[in-house]
Amino acid sequence: MSDIIRRDPRAEWIARNRLHPLHAAVQAQHQTTWMGPNGILRKNPHAIAAGFVGPSGLKRIDRSGTQQGTAGKRSAASETVQLPLHIIEQPAFHIVVVPDMVGGRLSSHDKDLLGLAHKLAGSDGAVVAVVFGEHKETAFATAGVDRLLQIEGDAFDGYAPESRVLALSAVESQLAPRHWLLPDSRTGGGELGRRLAAKLGERPATRVWQVNDGQCIGRAGAGQEDLARPAPRLMLAAVECAEPVSETRHEARPLELTAAIAHSLPRIEDLGAVAVDPALIPMAESEFILSGGNGVKDWALFHQAAQALGATEGASRVAVDDGFMPRDRQVGATGTWVTARVYMAVGISGAIQHLQGIGACDKVIAVNRDPGCDMIKRADLSVIGDSAAVLTALMARIAAWRQEGKRDAA
C-alpha cells in the first residue's frame, strides 16, 4: 500500500468555504485536521469541538485548544445562558432617543441610534426611548433601552410634528437630558429633530456618523466631506452611527411623563397617506422589494405579484443579464445596495455580491426550491417550493384578504 498522502483539493476548498451549498455536508465528514500542500498540519477553526457559545449567544472560536473535549458540555449549558442584565437604579443623567418606529417596530437605523446612546450613557447614564402611540416592538430590552416613555393620544397619531415637539418639550423640562438623539431620516426623524432644535434653541449636529471623546463627525458638502465639532446636546445621526447593543439586556422600565404638555391649535392637517406607484420608487429608498432571479420562469406572473403586493421590483444579476429586468433593477454589490424593511427573494440562490447588497435589510423572505442555497440560510423566513405556485397562492390570499376588508367596511 502506498504511503503517499492523497488529498481532495475540491473537498478541502468546500470545507473552507462556509457559503458553499455543500459546506455543511462536507464539514460533517471532513477531518478537523489535515495536511496542507506545504506539509504543514492545518486545523479547522470552525469545527464544533473547537468552539463554544458566548454569553451573547454567538459562536466563539477557541484557538487555544483548552476547550477540546468540553464543547458538548458548553453547548448544553449555553441553552440556558441569558444576556447579562444592565440595571441603572439612579441614573446620573439621561440620554433621550426618539426612534422613528416605522411600522411600530425598531428599524436597523433606530437600533444603531440606541447603540450610540448606550455608548454615550456609559455605566452611569440611562437611555430613555420616547415612543408615540401604540407599537409592536417586543425587543426594547435587548436593543439597549433602560427607560421606556410611551406617549399616547389622538393628537400624536399620524403626521403630527407640532404636537410631538410640544410633548418632547415636556420631556425636556422633566428629565433635562444630557443628549437628544434622533435619526436623520426621511421617515420623520430628520424633520422632527430640526423642529425640536428650533423649539429648544439648540444648534443640532446633522448626519452624524461618529461620536468619540466629546467630538462628533457629520457628513457635509453633499456627503463628500466630514465636519467635526464638539458634540452638541441634540444630534441627528445617520445609519451605522454605532454598533447596535448585542451583549447586554436592559430593563426597558416604563417611565411616566409627569410634566404638563402644552397645547396649541395645529396648523397642519394630516390627510393620510398618498398612494404611490411602487415602480416609481428607487430601490435604494423602497421599504418593500420583490426580487426575482434565475428560478423565476413566469415573469408575467412575477410582475402581477409585485403589483398585488405593492412592492418595488428588483432582480439578481442573472435575471438582468438574461434580459428579464432592466439594469437599474439589479440588486447587489455590483448593482444597488438596498435597505428595505422587507426583501422578498424569489428564485435567487444568493451569490455573495447579492447577499452583500441586501445586508442592511431588516427582514428577508426567500422562496426557493433548493433548501441548501445561501439565500435560504440568510433569510428570516423561508418557503421551499416552486416560485409560480407560491406567488399564485400569495396573490389569492391577498385578494381574499381585501374582499374581507371590503365586506367589513360595508
C-alpha positions as CSV (number, residue, x, y, z in Angstrom):
1,M,0.0,0.0,0.0
2,S,1.4,3.4,-0.9
3,D,2.4,5.8,1.8
4,I,1.7,8.8,-0.4
5,I,-1.0,11.1,1.2
6,R,-3.8,11.7,-1.2
7,R,-5.8,14.9,-0.9
8,D,-9.1,16.0,-2.4
9,P,-8.5,19.7,-3.2
10,R,-12.1,20.3,-4.1
11,A,-13.4,18.8,-0.8
12,E,-10.9,20.9,1.2
13,W,-12.0,24.0,-0.6
14,I,-15.7,23.4,0.1
15,A,-14.8,22.7,3.8
16,R,-13.2,26.1,4.0
17,N,-15.9,27.9,2.1
18,R,-18.8,28.4,4.5
19,L,-21.0,29.9,1.7
20,H,-20.8,26.9,-0.5
21,P,-24.1,24.9,-0.7
22,L,-22.3,21.6,0.1
23,H,-20.3,23.1,3.0
24,A,-22.5,21.5,5.8
25,A,-22.3,18.0,4.2
26,V,-18.6,18.1,3.6
27,Q,-17.9,19.7,7.0
28,A,-19.6,16.8,8.8
29,Q,-17.4,14.2,7.2
30,H,-14.3,16.2,6.9
31,Q,-11.4,15.9,9.3
32,T,-10.8,18.6,11.9
33,T,-7.1,18.5,10.9
34,W,-5.5,17.8,7.5
35,M,-2.1,18.0,5.9
36,G,-1.7,21.2,3.8
37,P,0.0,21.4,0.4
38,N,3.3,22.5,2.1
39,G,3.4,19.6,4.6
40,I,2.0,21.8,7.4
41,L,-0.8,20.4,9.6
42,R,-3.9,22.5,9.2
43,K,-6.7,22.8,11.8
44,N,-10.3,23.7,11.1
45,P,-11.1,26.6,13.5
46,H,-14.9,26.2,12.7
47,A,-15.1,22.6,13.9
48,I,-17.8,22.1,16.5
49,A,-15.2,20.7,19.0
50,A,-13.2,23.9,18.8
51,G,-15.9,26.4,19.7
52,F,-18.3,27.4,22.4
53,V,-21.3,29.7,22.7
54,G,-20.5,33.0,24.5
55,P,-22.8,35.0,26.8
56,S,-24.4,36.8,23.9
57,G,-25.4,33.6,22.2
58,L,-22.8,33.9,19.5
59,K,-20.5,31.1,18.5
60,R,-17.0,31.8,19.8
61,I,-13.8,30.1,18.4
62,D,-11.4,28.6,21.0
63,R,-7.9,28.8,19.3
64,S,-6.1,27.7,22.5
65,G,-7.3,24.1,22.4
66,T,-8.3,24.2,26.1
67,Q,-12.0,23.6,25.2
68,Q,-11.3,20.4,23.4
69,G,-13.5,17.6,24.7
70,T,-15.7,20.0,26.7
71,A,-17.6,21.6,23.8
72,G,-20.6,19.3,24.3
73,K,-21.0,20.4,27.9
74,R,-20.7,24.0,26.9
75,S,-23.3,23.6,24.2
76,A,-25.7,22.0,26.6
77,A,-25.1,24.8,29.2
78,S,-25.5,27.5,26.6
79,E,-29.2,26.7,26.1
80,T,-30.0,28.3,29.5
81,V,-27.5,31.2,29.2
82,Q,-29.1,34.7,29.1
83,L,-27.5,38.0,28.4
84,P,-26.4,39.9,31.5
85,L,-29.0,42.4,32.8
86,H,-27.8,46.0,32.9
87,I,-29.6,47.9,35.7
88,I,-29.5,51.6,36.4
89,E,-31.4,52.4,39.5
90,Q,-30.4,56.0,40.0
91,P,-29.0,57.4,36.7
92,A,-26.7,60.4,36.9
93,F,-28.1,61.7,33.6
94,H,-30.3,60.7,30.7
95,I,-29.8,60.2,27.0
96,V,-33.1,60.5,25.2
97,V,-33.7,58.7,21.9
98,V,-36.7,59.3,19.7
99,P,-36.8,56.4,17.2
100,D,-38.8,56.5,14.0
101,M,-40.6,53.2,14.8
102,V,-41.7,52.8,11.2
103,G,-44.5,50.2,11.3
104,G,-44.5,50.2,15.1
105,R,-41.1,48.4,15.3
106,L,-37.5,49.5,15.8
107,S,-35.7,49.7,12.4
108,S,-32.0,49.0,11.9
109,H,-31.4,52.8,12.0
110,D,-33.2,53.0,15.3
111,K,-31.0,50.2,16.8
112,D,-27.9,51.9,15.6
113,L,-29.1,55.1,17.4
114,L,-29.7,53.2,20.6
115,G,-26.2,51.7,20.3
116,L,-24.8,55.3,20.1
117,A,-26.9,56.3,23.1
118,H,-25.6,53.3,25.1
119,K,-22.1,54.4,24.2
120,L,-22.8,58.0,25.4
121,A,-24.5,56.8,28.6
122,G,-21.7,54.7,29.8
123,S,-22.2,53.0,33.1
124,D,-23.8,56.0,35.0
125,G,-26.4,57.2,32.5
126,A,-29.8,55.8,31.4
127,V,-31.0,55.5,27.8
128,V,-34.6,56.7,27.5
129,A,-36.7,55.8,24.4
130,V,-39.7,58.0,23.6
131,V,-42.4,56.3,21.6
132,F,-45.6,57.9,20.3
133,G,-48.8,55.9,20.2
134,E,-49.1,52.1,20.1
135,H,-46.2,49.9,19.0
136,K,-45.5,46.3,18.1
137,E,-41.9,46.1,19.4
138,T,-41.0,43.4,21.9
139,A,-37.2,43.7,21.9
140,F,-36.6,47.1,23.6
141,A,-34.7,45.3,26.4
142,T,-32.1,43.7,24.0
143,A,-31.9,46.9,22.0
144,G,-30.5,48.9,24.9
145,V,-33.5,50.8,26.4
146,D,-33.2,51.5,30.1
147,R,-36.4,53.5,30.4
148,L,-39.4,53.5,28.0
149,L,-41.6,56.5,27.8
150,Q,-44.7,55.9,25.8
151,I,-46.8,59.0,24.9
152,E,-50.3,58.2,23.8
153,G,-53.2,60.3,22.4
154,D,-55.0,61.0,19.2
155,A,-53.0,64.3,18.9
156,F,-49.8,62.3,18.2
157,D,-51.2,59.9,15.6
158,G,-50.1,60.1,12.0
159,Y,-48.2,63.1,10.8
160,A,-48.3,65.5,13.8
161,P,-44.8,67.1,14.2
162,E,-46.2,70.1,16.1
163,S,-47.9,68.0,18.9
164,R,-44.8,65.8,19.1
165,V,-42.5,68.7,19.6
166,L,-44.6,70.0,22.4
167,A,-44.5,66.6,24.1
168,L,-40.8,66.4,23.7
169,S,-40.5,69.9,25.3
170,A,-42.3,68.4,28.3
171,V,-39.7,65.6,28.4
172,E,-37.0,68.3,28.3
173,S,-38.4,70.1,31.3
174,Q,-38.8,66.8,33.3
175,L,-35.5,65.0,32.5
176,A,-33.2,67.7,31.2
177,P,-31.3,65.1,29.2
178,R,-27.6,65.4,28.5
179,H,-28.1,64.5,24.8
180,W,-31.1,64.2,22.5
181,L,-30.6,61.6,19.7
182,L,-32.9,61.3,16.6
183,P,-32.4,59.5,13.3
184,D,-31.6,61.8,10.4
185,S,-34.0,60.0,8.2
186,R,-36.7,60.7,5.6
187,T,-39.3,58.9,7.7
188,G,-39.9,61.7,10.2
189,G,-36.8,61.8,12.4
190,G,-35.0,64.4,10.4
191,E,-37.8,66.9,10.4
192,L,-38.8,66.2,14.0
193,G,-35.2,66.7,15.1
194,R,-34.9,70.0,13.4
195,R,-38.2,71.3,14.7
196,L,-37.2,70.2,18.2
197,A,-33.8,72.0,17.8
198,A,-35.7,75.2,16.9
199,K,-38.0,74.8,19.9
200,L,-35.2,74.3,22.4
201,G,-32.9,76.9,20.8
202,E,-30.2,74.3,20.1
203,R,-27.9,74.1,17.1
204,P,-28.1,70.4,16.1
205,A,-25.4,68.3,14.5
206,T,-26.8,66.6,11.4
207,R,-25.8,63.4,9.5
208,V,-23.6,62.4,12.4
209,W,-21.9,59.1,11.8
210,Q,-19.3,59.0,14.6
211,V,-19.0,60.3,18.2
212,N,-15.8,60.0,20.2
213,D,-14.3,61.8,23.1
214,G,-16.8,64.6,23.1
215,Q,-16.4,65.2,19.4
216,C,-19.0,64.3,16.7
217,I,-18.3,63.9,13.0
218,G,-21.0,64.5,10.4
219,R,-21.3,64.4,6.7
220,A,-21.1,67.7,4.8
221,G,-20.6,69.0,1.3
222,A,-23.1,66.7,-0.3
223,G,-21.6,63.8,1.5
224,Q,-18.1,64.5,0.2
225,E,-16.6,66.0,3.4
226,D,-16.6,65.4,7.1
227,L,-17.4,68.1,9.6
228,A,-16.0,67.7,13.2
229,R,-17.3,69.7,16.1
230,P,-17.9,69.3,19.8
231,A,-20.9,67.1,20.4
232,P,-24.0,69.2,21.0
233,R,-27.0,68.3,23.1
234,L,-29.1,67.5,20.1
235,M,-27.7,65.2,17.3
236,L,-29.3,63.7,14.2
237,A,-27.5,60.6,13.5
238,A,-27.1,58.7,10.2
239,V,-27.3,55.0,9.6
240,E,-24.4,52.9,11.1
241,C,-23.5,55.7,13.5
242,A,-22.7,53.0,16.1
243,E,-22.9,49.2,16.7
244,P,-26.3,48.1,18.0
245,V,-26.4,46.8,21.5
246,S,-25.9,43.0,21.5
247,E,-24.1,41.9,24.7
248,T,-26.5,43.1,27.4
249,R,-30.1,43.1,28.4
250,H,-31.7,46.3,29.7
251,E,-34.8,46.8,31.9
252,A,-36.9,48.9,29.5
253,R,-38.6,50.1,32.7
254,P,-41.8,52.1,32.0
255,L,-41.5,55.8,32.6
256,E,-44.3,58.2,33.1
257,L,-44.4,61.8,31.8
258,T,-45.4,64.0,34.8
259,A,-44.7,67.3,33.2
260,A,-47.7,69.0,31.6
261,I,-47.8,69.0,27.8
262,A,-48.6,72.4,26.3
263,H,-51.4,72.5,23.7
264,S,-51.8,74.7,20.7
265,L,-54.1,74.8,17.7
266,P,-52.5,72.6,15.0
267,R,-51.6,74.4,11.7
268,I,-51.0,71.1,9.9
269,E,-53.8,68.7,8.9
270,D,-52.9,65.1,8.2
271,L,-54.9,63.9,5.1
272,G,-53.5,60.4,5.2
273,A,-51.1,58.6,3.0
274,V,-51.0,59.1,-0.7
275,A,-50.8,56.1,-3.0
276,V,-47.6,55.9,-4.9
277,D,-46.7,53.7,-7.8
278,P,-44.1,51.2,-6.4
279,A,-42.4,51.1,-9.8
280,L,-41.5,54.8,-9.5
281,I,-39.8,54.4,-6.1
282,P,-36.0,54.0,-6.4
283,M,-34.9,50.7,-4.9
284,A,-32.5,52.4,-2.5
285,E,-35.5,54.1,-0.9
286,S,-38.0,51.4,-1.1
287,E,-39.3,49.6,2.1
288,F,-40.7,46.5,0.3
289,I,-38.9,44.9,-2.6
290,L,-39.9,41.8,-4.5
291,S,-36.8,40.5,-6.3
292,G,-36.6,37.8,-8.9
293,G,-33.8,35.5,-10.0
294,N,-33.0,32.6,-12.2
295,G,-35.6,30.5,-10.6
296,V,-38.4,32.7,-11.9
297,K,-39.9,31.1,-15.0
298,D,-43.1,33.1,-15.4
299,W,-42.1,36.8,-15.4
300,A,-45.6,37.9,-16.2
301,L,-46.8,36.3,-13.0
302,F,-43.9,37.9,-11.1
303,H,-45.0,41.4,-12.3
304,Q,-48.6,40.7,-11.3
305,A,-47.4,39.6,-7.9
306,A,-45.4,42.7,-7.4
307,Q,-48.4,44.9,-8.3
308,A,-50.7,42.9,-6.0
309,L,-48.2,43.2,-3.1
310,G,-47.5,46.9,-3.8
311,A,-43.8,46.1,-3.9
312,T,-40.9,47.6,-5.8
313,E,-39.4,45.2,-8.3
314,G,-35.8,44.1,-8.1
315,A,-33.7,41.3,-9.7
316,S,-30.5,39.4,-9.5
317,R,-27.6,39.8,-11.9
318,V,-28.5,36.6,-13.7
319,A,-32.0,37.9,-14.4
320,V,-30.7,41.2,-15.6
321,D,-28.1,39.6,-17.8
322,D,-30.7,37.4,-19.4
323,G,-32.8,40.5,-20.3
324,F,-35.8,39.8,-18.0
325,M,-35.3,43.0,-15.9
326,P,-33.6,46.4,-16.7
327,R,-30.1,47.1,-15.4
328,D,-31.3,49.7,-12.9
329,R,-33.2,47.0,-11.0
330,Q,-30.2,44.9,-10.2
331,V,-29.7,44.3,-6.5
332,G,-26.2,43.6,-5.1
333,A,-22.7,44.9,-4.6
334,T,-22.4,45.3,-8.4
335,G,-25.9,46.9,-8.6
336,T,-27.9,48.8,-6.0
337,W,-27.4,48.4,-2.2
338,V,-30.9,48.3,-0.7
339,T,-32.1,48.9,2.9
340,A,-35.7,47.7,2.6
341,R,-37.7,46.7,5.7
342,V,-38.9,43.6,3.8
343,Y,-36.9,42.0,1.0
344,M,-38.6,39.0,-0.7
345,A,-36.2,37.0,-2.9
346,V,-37.9,34.6,-5.4
347,G,-35.7,32.1,-7.2
348,I,-32.5,33.7,-6.1
349,S,-29.7,31.3,-4.9
350,G,-27.8,34.0,-3.1
351,A,-24.4,34.9,-4.7
352,I,-22.0,36.7,-2.3
353,Q,-22.4,40.0,-4.2
354,H,-26.2,39.8,-3.9
355,L,-26.0,39.0,-0.1
356,Q,-23.8,42.0,0.3
357,G,-26.3,44.2,-1.4
358,I,-29.1,43.2,1.0
359,G,-27.0,43.2,4.2
360,A,-28.9,46.2,5.6
361,C,-32.4,44.8,5.0
362,D,-34.4,44.2,8.2
363,K,-36.3,41.1,7.1
364,V,-35.5,38.8,4.3
365,I,-38.0,36.3,2.8
366,A,-36.7,33.6,0.5
367,V,-38.7,31.5,-1.9
368,N,-36.6,28.7,-3.5
369,R,-36.7,25.1,-4.4
370,D,-33.2,24.4,-3.0
371,P,-33.3,24.2,0.8
372,G,-29.5,24.4,0.9
373,C,-28.9,27.6,-1.0
374,D,-27.2,30.6,0.6
375,M,-30.3,32.8,0.3
376,I,-32.3,30.3,2.4
377,K,-29.5,30.4,5.0
378,R,-29.6,34.2,5.1
379,A,-33.4,34.5,5.2
380,D,-35.5,35.2,8.3
381,L,-38.4,33.3,6.7
382,S,-38.0,30.6,4.0
383,V,-40.6,29.0,1.7
384,I,-39.4,25.8,-0.1
385,G,-41.4,25.3,-3.3
386,D,-42.0,26.3,-6.8
387,S,-42.0,30.1,-7.3
388,A,-45.0,30.2,-9.6
389,A,-47.1,28.1,-7.2
390,V,-46.1,30.3,-4.2
391,L,-46.8,33.6,-5.9
392,T,-50.1,32.3,-7.2
393,A,-51.2,31.2,-3.7
394,L,-49.9,34.5,-2.2
395,M,-52.0,36.6,-4.7
396,A,-55.0,34.5,-3.9
397,R,-54.6,35.2,-0.2
398,I,-54.2,38.9,-0.8
399,A,-57.3,39.0,-2.9
400,A,-59.3,37.1,-0.2
401,W,-58.0,39.5,2.5
402,R,-59.0,42.5,0.5
403,Q,-62.5,41.1,-0.1
404,E,-62.9,40.6,3.6
405,G,-61.9,44.2,4.3
406,K,-64.5,45.4,1.8
407,R,-67.2,43.3,3.4
408,D,-66.3,44.6,6.9
409,A,-66.3,48.2,5.7
410,A,-69.7,47.7,4.1
